[in-house]
Amino acid sequence: MLADMLRIRRMEERCAQLYGEQKIRGFLHLYIGEEAVATGALRALQAEDNVVATYREHGHALLHGVGMGAIMAEMFGKQEGCSRGRGGSMHLFDRAHRFFGGNAIVGGGLPLAVGLALADKMSKRPALTACFFGEGAMAEGAFHEAANLAALWQLPVLFLCENNLYAMGTALARSEAQTDLCAKAASYGLGTVSVDGMDVVAVHTAVQQAAQQVRQGGGPLFLELRTYRFRAHSMFDPELYRDKAEVEAWKTRGPIHTYTARLKAQGLLTEDAFLALDAAAQAEVEAAVAFAEAGSWEPGADLLRDVQTPQGAGT
């Protein structure tokens, strides 16, 4: 789990650098600080499970099997990317690994998750759908519709709310009258659990137990994963809405250094072993960047590929 958190962190730090060099363009939302959530959760899931995420999804895609090279090439807009370079940072997608986005619309993945779970239930496919979303999505109608249908039809959905306290630049208490997210989810009959999202072991344990319950036919469950992003909402965000002291206070709970300290205290990790893990992560990142750099642009002749037009409308 430490290796996976380092892989996400080093990949995203490199992406920030590449964005500054204008090799990655468009929107870029970094997951730095929240790595324990994706790591703990994805390691509790199985390869055949469906995963639906938000536009802050690079780590989720990586840990659900999408190659770092394919992710980086997608960021570069190259056709070797997992979405052929057409989606970019916010629209990573890989059907083979059952990773269904990367969804740019807040709450947009929630109805998709319910549809995937319904399809699995109807076809008696033994899998669950894990849907990641932020606390801001719980103010959207899509959350209420999705929670209601999932509970009504007892669908195998794991609702994983990454509560990082700010929906873009708006604090939770300034946007939602009910700030107890578990209470909100429980109103639809969902079982709920609130978890320290900065503790990778706590996340892993909670998701593992929840996934087992869902697989055994216990119906959908909701987990609030209390976390915090150390970077601004996106690379365009001047971050004027939160106090710097607050950010620094949360950094003392950073999931990588606290878990590293924990492992060392337990005698399970040496400094040399940590440095080896970190070096391996950075080598993987540089190989992915080289793959993306060597990639090719989609030819202009392919612009209408996969574009459907009404019959008789021409081009």
Secondary structure, DSSP 8 states (H G I E B T S, - for coil): -HHHHHHHHHHHHHHHHHHHTTSS-S-----TT-HHHHHHHHTTS-TTSEEE--SS-HHHHHHTT--HHHHHHHHHT-TTSTTTTSSGGGG--BGGGTB-----STTTHHHHHHHHHHHHHHTT----EEEEEEGGGGGSHHHHHHHHHHHHTT--EEEEEEE-SEETTEEGGGT-S---HHHHHHTTT-EEEEEETT-HHHHHHHHHHHHHHHHTT---EEEEEE---SS-SSTT----SS-HHHHHHHHTT-HHHHHHHHHHHTTS--HHHHHHHHHHHHHHHHHHHHHHHT-----GGGTTTT----TT---
